[in-house]
Amino acid sequence: MIACMAHAKTYGAQIQGLETHVVTIEVDTSNGLHSFSVVGLGDKAVDESRDRVSSAIKNSGYQSPKQKNQKLIISLAPADMRKEGPAFDLGMALAYLLACGDIDFDPEGKLFLGELALDGSVRKVHGVLPMVKASVLLGFSEVFIPSENALEAGLVRGMRIYPVGSLEEIIGHLEERKGYGLMPIPKTEIGNGAPRIDIDMSVIRGQESAKRGLEIAAAGGHNIALYGPPGTGKTMLAKAFRGILPPLTENEILEATAIHSIAKTLGRDIITEPPFRAPHHTASYASLVGGGALPRPGEITLAHRGVLFLVYVSQNTINLDPFPFIYLPSQSFCFFCLMVKDLIEYRLKNVICVHNIIDHQTSNMTGVITKPFYSIKQFLKFRELTWN
C-alpha cells in the first residue's frame, strides 16, 4: 500500500503573448468538510476543470475527489500570472492522484499538457508547439501531450515527447505497468512539395511592370504599394505575390506554426509556406496590432514571415492609426504591446502589400503601379502625389 501524501505537484505551462512560462500545479489535501477550490488567477475554463478532472478520475477507475470528505486545494503558481484554458487538466488529475497515494511516480523533469474529457480521454489543446519548444530550454526532459497535437509537437528536437490518449494510459506509463508503455512520437518531416497557392504568377497575362516590381520586393523583402483603378488586377497580383517569396526555412516554419498555434488558427497541417493575411479595410485597431483582455496576436503578427495585405478604398476612408505599429518597428522585427498589467512582445517580419484604389475620375491609369516604401513618410508622400 502506497503511503498517503498530503501534498504533491506536477508541472504545466502557460503562454503570455508569445512567451511560455512554467506553471507549478500544487495539490494539498486535508481532513475536513468537503471543499474543492482552484486558486491562481484562472479563467472560467480553469475554474470548470474541477468537474472535468473529477469525472475523468472516476471513469478511470479511481475515487473521485467529490466522493471524499476532504478539503482539496489546487494552486497554479505563480499566483499573480493569469491562467487560461483547459491545458492544466492532465497535470491537475495526476497531482491529485499522487497526493492521495493512488499512484506513485517522480514528476520532476516532466511537463503535462492536455484537456480531460469526462470519460478520461485527453483532448487537443492550443499552443502546444511553443510550449514544447520552450520546455527544452526550461530543463524538462519529457513532455506529455494529447495525441491530436502530435504533428506540431514533432517539429521539436532534443527531447522525448509522448502522445497521450487517456488518463489511464499515462498512469500506466508513469507507473511502468505492463502493456501501458507509451512510445515517443516520431519527428515530423517537413515536406518539400510544390507550394499551395491560389494564383500562380505565371498565369497572369500582361502587367509586366507590376510583376517586375513584385519580384524586386520579394527578393529584397521590401514593402510595396499597389495603385490603380478598380478591376486592374491589384488583388490578383497580391494573392500571387506569396508564391514568389523565398521558401521558409525550418526555423521560420517553427516560428510561423507556433504563432498560429497560439492564435488558434492552426488547422491540421503545419505552416510550411509564407502566410498571407488580408484583414478587411474596416478592421479594428486591436485586431491588427493584437492585445485584448486575454492577449492574442493580431493580423500583423499572424503575417509573420509572410505577406500582410492591407486594403484602403479611398483617401477619405484610410485609417492611419495602426500605421506607426505596422511600419516603425519593422527594423527590429518585433514590437511591444502595453497592456494594463503586462508588456507583451509580438513579432513582425513580413512584406507589407498596400492596395490603394484610385477612382477612374481622378486618374488616367489603365494598369497597376507598384512602389516600394520603407517608412510611413514615404508611403504618405507617394500617396499624396498619386491622388493629386
C-alpha positions in Angstrom: 0.0 0.0 0.0 1.4 3.4 -1.0 1.7 5.8 1.9 -0.8 8.7 1.6 0.7 12.1 0.8 -1.0 15.4 1.7 0.9 17.4 -0.9 2.1 16.8 -4.4 3.0 18.8 -7.5 3.3 18.5 -11.3 4.2 21.0 -14.0 2.2 22.7 -16.8 2.8 25.7 -19.0 1.0 29.0 -19.8 1.6 31.3 -22.8 1.6 35.1 -22.4 1.9 36.9 -25.7 4.4 34.6 -27.5 6.4 33.6 -24.4 6.0 30.3 -22.4 6.0 30.3 -18.6 6.2 27.2 -16.4 3.2 26.7 -14.1 3.6 24.6 -10.9 0.4 22.7 -10.2 0.3 22.0 -6.4 -2.3 19.9 -4.7 -3.0 19.8 -1.0 -5.5 17.6 0.8 -6.6 17.6 4.4 -9.3 16.2 6.6 -12.5 18.3 7.0 -15.8 19.0 5.3 -15.7 18.6 1.6 -14.5 21.5 -0.5 -12.7 21.7 -3.8 -11.1 25.0 -4.9 -8.7 26.1 -7.7 -6.6 29.2 -6.9 -4.0 31.0 -9.0 -5.9 33.7 -11.1 -7.5 31.2 -13.5 -10.2 32.0 -16.0 -13.6 30.2 -16.4 -12.2 27.2 -18.2 -9.7 26.7 -15.4 -12.4 27.0 -12.7 -14.6 24.5 -14.5 -11.7 22.0 -14.6 -12.9 20.8 -11.2 -15.8 19.0 -12.8 -13.8 17.6 -15.7 -11.0 16.3 -13.5 -13.4 14.7 -11.0 -15.3 12.8 -13.7 -12.2 11.8 -15.6 -10.6 10.4 -12.4 -13.8 8.5 -11.5 -14.2 7.0 -15.0 -10.5 5.9 -15.0 -11.1 3.6 -12.1 -10.2 5.8 -9.1 -12.3 7.5 -6.4 -13.4 11.0 -7.5 -12.4 14.0 -5.3 -16.1 14.8 -4.9 -16.7 11.4 -3.3 -14.4 12.1 -0.4 -15.0 14.1 2.7 -11.9 16.2 2.5 -10.6 19.7 1.7 -8.8 19.9 -1.6 -6.9 22.9 -2.9 -5.2 23.1 -6.3 -2.8 26.0 -6.7 -1.4 27.2 -10.0 1.8 29.1 -9.4 2.9 31.8 -9.9 -0.3 33.2 -8.4 -0.1 36.7 -10.0 0.0 35.4 -13.6 -3.3 34.9 -15.4 -4.0 31.3 -16.4 -6.4 30.4 -19.1 -7.6 27.3 -21.0 -8.1 23.6 -20.2 -4.4 22.6 -20.7 -3.9 22.1 -16.9 -6.5 19.3 -16.6 -4.0 16.5 -17.1 -1.5 17.9 -14.6 -4.2 18.5 -12.0 -5.5 15.0 -12.2 -2.0 13.4 -11.9 -1.1 15.7 -9.0 -4.3 14.8 -7.1 -3.8 11.1 -7.5 -0.2 11.5 -6.5 -1.2 13.4 -3.4 -3.8 10.8 -2.4 -1.3 8.0 -2.8 -3.3 6.3 -5.6 -0.3 6.4 -7.9 3.5 6.8 -7.5 5.9 8.4 -9.9 8.6 11.2 -9.9 7.1 14.3 -11.5 10.4 16.2 -11.8 11.5 16.9 -15.4 8.1 16.1 -16.8 5.6 18.6 -18.4 1.9 17.7 -18.7 -0.4 19.3 -21.2 -3.9 18.3 -22.1 -7.6 18.7 -21.6 -9.6 15.9 -20.0 -12.9 14.7 -21.3 -15.4 13.3 -18.8 -14.6 9.7 -19.8 -10.8 10.2 -19.1 -9.7 10.7 -22.7 -7.2 13.5 -23.4 -8.3 16.2 -25.9 -6.4 18.6 -28.1 -5.2 22.0 -26.7 -3.8 25.1 -28.4 -0.3 26.5 -28.2 1.4 23.1 -27.8 4.3 23.8 -30.2 5.7 26.9 -28.4 5.2 25.3 -25.0 7.1 22.1 -26.1 9.8 24.2 -27.8 10.3 26.3 -24.6 10.4 23.2 -22.3 13.7 22.2 -23.9 15.3 25.4 -22.7 13.5 25.3 -19.3 15.1 22.0 -18.4 12.4 19.4 -19.0 13.3 16.0 -20.4 9.9 14.6 -21.1 6.6 16.2 -22.3 3.2 14.5 -22.4 0.7 16.0 -24.9 -2.6 15.0 -26.5 -2.3 12.6 -29.4 -4.1 15.1 -31.7 -1.2 17.6 -31.1 1.5 15.1 -32.2 2.1 16.6 -35.6 3.1 20.0 -34.5 4.9 18.8 -31.4 7.0 16.5 -33.5 8.7 19.5 -35.0 10.7 20.0 -31.8 14.1 18.2 -31.5 16.1 17.3 -28.4 13.6 15.7 -26.0 11.1 12.8 -25.5 7.6 13.7 -26.4 4.8 11.2 -25.6 1.3 11.3 -27.1 -1.4 10.5 -24.6 -4.8 9.2 -25.4 -6.3 8.8 -22.0 -5.6 9.3 -18.3 -5.4 5.6 -17.8 -2.7 5.3 -20.5 -0.4 7.9 -18.9 -0.9 6.5 -15.4 0.1 3.0 -16.7 3.2 4.5 -18.4 4.3 6.5 -15.4 4.0 3.5 -13.1 5.7 1.3 -15.7 2.8 -1.2 -15.8 3.0 -4.0 -18.2 1.3 -3.2 -21.5 1.0 0.5 -20.9 4.3 1.9 -22.2 3.9 5.0 -24.4 6.2 5.4 -27.4 7.8 8.8 -28.2 6.2 10.4 -31.2 8.3 10.3 -34.5 9.8 13.5 -35.7 7.6 15.4 -38.1 9.2 15.7 -41.5 8.7 18.9 -43.4 7.8 18.2 -47.0 9.4 19.9 -50.0 6.4 19.7 -52.3 5.1 22.4 -54.5 3.6 25.3 -52.6 -0.2 25.5 -52.3 -1.1 28.9 -53.7 -4.4 30.3 -55.0 -3.0 32.1 -58.0 0.3 31.5 -59.8 2.2 34.5 -61.1 3.0 32.6 -64.3 -0.7 32.5 -65.4 -1.2 36.3 -65.1 -1.2 37.9 -68.6 0.3 41.4 -69.0 1.1 43.6 -66.0 4.8 43.1 -66.7 5.8 46.3 -64.9 3.8 45.4 -61.8 5.1 41.9 -61.8 8.6 43.2 -62.0 8.0 45.4 -59.0 6.6 42.5 -57.0 9.6 40.3 -57.9 12.0 43.0 -56.7 10.0 43.4 -53.4 10.0 39.6 -52.9 13.7 39.3 -53.5 14.7 42.2 -51.2 11.9 41.8 -48.6 10.6 45.3 -49.3 7.2 46.7 -48.6 5.2 47.6 -51.7 2.1 49.7 -52.6 -0.2 48.8 -55.5 -2.0 51.7 -57.1 -4.7 51.6 -59.9 -8.4 51.9 -60.7 -10.8 49.1 -59.8 -10.5 46.0 -61.9 -6.9 46.4 -63.0 -5.7 43.3 -61.1 -4.3 44.6 -57.8 -5.8 42.0 -55.6 -5.0 39.2 -58.0 -1.3 40.3 -58.1 -1.2 40.5 -54.3 -2.6 36.9 -54.0 0.0 35.7 -56.5 2.8 37.5 -54.6 3.1 34.9 -51.9 4.0 32.3 -54.5 7.2 34.1 -55.5 8.5 34.7 -51.9 11.6 32.6 -50.8 10.6 29.3 -49.2 10.5 29.2 -45.4 13.5 27.7 -43.6 12.9 25.1 -40.8 13.3 27.8 -38.1 10.9 30.1 -39.9 8.4 27.2 -40.2 8.6 26.7 -36.4 8.1 30.4 -35.8 5.0 30.7 -38.1 3.4 27.5 -36.8 3.9 28.4 -33.2 2.2 31.8 -33.7 -0.8 30.3 -35.4 -1.0 27.6 -32.7 -1.2 30.3 -30.1 -3.8 32.2 -32.0 -5.9 29.1 -32.5 -5.8 29.5 -36.3 -3.7 26.4 -36.9 -5.6 23.6 -38.7 -4.5 20.0 -39.1 -1.4 20.9 -41.1 1.7 22.9 -40.1 2.6 26.2 -41.7 5.1 25.4 -44.4 4.5 28.4 -46.7 4.7 32.1 -46.2 1.4 33.2 -44.5 -1.0 35.5 -46.4 -3.2 37.7 -44.2 -5.7 40.1 -45.7 -7.8 41.9 -43.0 -10.8 43.9 -44.0 -10.2 47.6 -44.5 -12.5 48.3 -41.6 -10.6 46.0 -39.2 -10.2 47.5 -35.7 -7.0 48.7 -34.2 -6.8 45.8 -31.8 -7.4 43.2 -34.5 -4.4 44.5 -36.4 -2.0 45.1 -33.6 -3.1 42.4 -31.1 -3.9 42.5 -27.4 -7.2 42.3 -25.6 -8.2 41.2 -22.1 -6.6 37.8 -22.9 -3.7 38.9 -25.2 -3.8 37.4 -28.7 -1.6 38.0 -31.7 -3.1 40.4 -34.3 -3.0 40.3 -38.0 0.4 41.9 -38.1 1.9 39.0 -36.1 -0.2 36.3 -37.9 1.5 37.5 -41.1 5.0 36.9 -39.7 7.3 35.5 -42.3 4.7 36.2 -45.0 2.5 38.9 -46.6 0.3 41.4 -44.8 -2.2 42.7 -47.5 -3.9 45.9 -46.4 -6.7 47.4 -48.5 -7.5 51.1 -48.5 -10.6 52.1 -50.5 -10.2 55.8 -50.8 -8.3 58.8 -49.4 -11.1 59.6 -47.0 -11.5 56.1 -45.5 -7.9 55.4 -44.7 -7.4 54.8 -41.0 -3.8 55.7 -40.2 -3.9 54.9 -36.5 -2.3 51.4 -36.9 0.5 52.6 -39.2 3.0 53.5 -36.5 2.7 50.0 -35.2 2.9 48.4 -38.6 5.8 50.3 -40.1 8.0 51.8 -37.4 9.0 48.5 -35.7 9.9 46.8 -38.9 13.6 47.4 -38.4 13.7 45.4 -35.2 11.2 42.8 -36.3 9.3 43.0 -33.0 7.1 45.4 -31.1 5.7 45.7 -27.6 2.0 46.0 -26.7 1.5 47.6 -23.4 -1.4 46.1 -21.5 -3.0 47.0 -18.2 -0.8 44.6 -16.2 1.7 43.2 -18.7 4.1 44.2 -21.5 3.5 41.8 -24.4 6.1 41.3 -27.1 4.9 40.3 -30.6 6.9 39.6 -33.7 6.8 41.4 -37.1 8.9 40.3 -40.1 6.8 40.3 -43.2 6.3 42.0 -46.5 3.5 44.7 -46.3 1.5 44.9 -49.5 -0.8 48.0 -49.5 -3.7 48.1 -52.0 -4.9 51.5 -52.9 -7.9 52.0 -55.2 -7.8 55.2 -57.3 -11.0 56.4 -58.8 -11.3 56.5 -62.6 -12.4 60.1 -62.4 -9.1 61.2 -60.8 -6.7 59.0 -62.7 -6.0 58.1 -66.3 -4.1 54.9 -65.3 -5.1 51.7 -67.1 -2.8 49.3 -65.2 -1.2 48.8 -61.8 1.6 50.9 -60.4 3.9 49.3 -57.8 6.0 51.4 -55.5 8.3 50.1 -52.7 8.4 52.0 -49.4 10.3 51.7 -46.2 8.6 54.1 -43.8 5.2 55.7 -43.2 6.5 59.1 -44.5 7.5 57.6 -47.9 4.1 55.9 -48.3 2.1 59.0 -47.4 4.2 61.2 -49.7 3.8 58.9 -52.7 0.1 58.6 -51.9 -0.4 62.4 -51.9 1.5 62.7 -55.2 -0.6 60.0 -56.8 -4.0 61.4 -55.7 -3.0 65.0 -56.7 
